[in-house]
Amino acid sequence: MLSVKRDATGTDHPPSRVETQARTRAALLAAARECFLERGFHDASVGEIARRAGYTTGALYSNFGGKDDLFLAMLDEHLVDRAQSQRHRMAEGATFEEAVRAAARDLHRAGEREPGMTPLTVEFWTYAASRPELRERARALQARQIEWIADLVRGVCERHGVRPG
């Protein structure tokens, strides 16, 4: 069921195409994460992911080029969420050491909440390693992750007056 938005005059408007597409994409990514974590990269199918999200495989393919693209988008979303969580935790620390410890605890809790994410990621990296174009895309995502981490460390160092060696 599509939700409607009411404008300032009290008139109802259906969601825009952009809003509908964003909602579809978010549902597909959530279903993909769930399915990949349950079944692994190789055993998860685009058909099952689309069904779990309540969409057709056509909707999946209109948002993602296929399972590889969907996985990379899901992993990217996961890494962005982790980076935001880390940034929040590090900001809570009153000292440099407290900030680093808070970040370490957050990473540990994330691993406990989703113990399957690391093996799933390793499964995908192994698969991508033998596919040059996919390997390059996965490497670029990893490089962005390293930059996010470096930015977090720089930020906490600056905030606490610690000079990285």
SULURNOR-V603977 format. One record per pair of residues at least 12 apart in sequence whose ideal C-beta (glycine too) atoms are under 8 Angstrom apart, sorted by sequence separation. I is the first residue (numbers start at 1). GAP is how many residues later the second one is. D is the distance in Angstrom with one decimal. If there is no record, write none. Layout:
I_GAP_D + I_GAP_D
This chain:
2_12_5.7 + 3_12_6.5 + 32_12_7.5 + 90_12_6.3 + 2_13_5.8 + 35_13_5.8 + 89_13_4.3 + 90_13_5.0 + 125_13_6.3 + 35_14_4.9 + 46_14_5.4 + 89_14_5.1 + 124_14_7.3 + 46_15_7.6 + 89_16_7.3 + 32_17_4.9 + 35_17_6.0 + 86_17_5.2 + 89_17_4.2 + 2_18_7.2 + 31_18_5.1 + 34_18_6.5 + 31_19_7.6 + 46_20_6.8 + 86_20_6.0 + 28_21_6.7 + 31_21_3.8 + 32_21_7.9 + 46_21_5.4 + 49_21_7.0 + 85_21_5.6 + 86_21_7.3 + 28_22_7.1 + 31_22_3.7 + 45_22_7.8 + 30_23_7.0 + 44_23_7.4 + 46_24_7.2 + 28_25_4.8 + 82_25_7.9 + 85_25_7.0 + 27_26_4.3 + 41_26_7.8 + 27_27_6.5 + 28_27_6.5 + 27_28_6.8 + 82_28_6.3 + 24_29_7.8 + 41_30_6.2 + 24_31_6.2 + 28_31_7.3 + 28_32_5.7 + 24_35_5.9 + 28_35_5.9 + 36_35_6.6 + 28_36_7.1 + 25_38_5.0 + 32_38_5.1 + 36_38_6.7 + 24_39_6.3 + 32_39_7.1 + 78_39_6.9 + 29_41_7.6 + 32_41_7.9 + 33_41_5.2 + 21_42_7.2 + 28_42_7.0 + 32_42_4.8 + 29_44_6.2 + 33_44_7.9 + 29_45_5.4 + 33_45_7.1 + 75_46_6.7 + 29_48_5.8 + 75_49_7.2 + 103_49_7.5 + 71_53_5.8 + 103_53_7.9 + 100_56_7.1 + 99_57_4.7 + 68_60_7.8 + 96_60_6.5 + 99_60_7.6 + 96_61_7.2 + 99_61_6.8 + 79_62_7.2 + 83_62_7.6 + 90_62_6.0 + 86_63_7.8 + 93_63_7.4 + 96_64_3.8 + 72_65_6.0 + 76_65_5.9 + 79_65_7.6 + 83_65_4.2 + 87_65_5.8 + 90_65_7.3 + 95_65_6.4 + 68_66_5.6 + 72_66_6.9 + 75_66_6.5 + 79_66_5.1 + 83_66_7.5 + 86_66_5.5 + 90_66_4.8 + 96_66_4.9 + 93_67_8.0 + 76_68_7.9 + 80_68_7.9 + 87_68_7.4 + 91_68_7.9 + 72_69_6.3 + 79_69_7.2 + 83_69_6.9 + 37_77_6.6 + 38_78_8.0 + 37_79_4.6 + 40_79_8.0 + 41_79_6.3 + 37_80_6.9 + 40_80_6.4 + 42_81_6.9 + 41_82_4.8 + 37_83_6.2 + 40_83_5.8 + 41_83_4.9 + 36_84_5.7 + 42_85_7.2 + 41_86_6.3
